[in-house]
Amino acid sequence: MKMIKVLSLAFMLAGGFFSTARAGWDPADEERARLSVDYFRKHGPSLDRFFDKAYGYAVFPDVFKGGFMILGGGHGKGYVYEQNKLVGRSSITQLNVGPQLGGQSFSEIIFFKGQQDLDNFKKGNYELNAQVAAVVVSSGMSTNIDYSNGVAVFVIPKAGIMAEATVGGQKFSFNPE
């Protein structure tokens, strides 16, 4: 029975690493991207200075994460902006190792301070490791957080509960439009 659970989790995680193929740009993507940005602006008004001054940003409206025993992961899809213009899609894949149990969903946004920072992301092999901290946004919060190595990362929890003491990272892909 334990082996079945482990195999089931492995298949679920593997499914997160492979996404369906898409042919071309879906016009509804622009609307979904705008709604994602609006969500962050509404729930994180302290982020206005990042929206105003960042060279670009990647927004992930729904990232789903889960873990059982010592292995967990997550996946989500998002949109990339350069100078406030939608320039492509991205995906986020997360892998964690360590004690964990549960599942949750959240939204994430990554601001890029300069063109070089965004260009590194657009190369398609961008990773954030455990040493880059994401700031949890709550309504009415004020932040004096600044960029770390050219990026600032913020998340807004949406649903679920998860207990974890893990080490892991996030890997991103980029698909220009």
Secondary structure, DSSP 8 states (H G I E B T S, - for coil): -HHHHHHHHHHHHHHHH------S--HHHHHHHHHHHHHHHHH-GGGHHHHHH-SEEEEEEEEEEEEEEEEEEEEEEEEEEETTEEEEEEEEEEEEEEEEEEEEEEEEEEEESSHHHHHHHHTS-EEE-TTS--EE--TT-------BTTEEEEEEEEEEEEEE--EEEEEEEEEE-
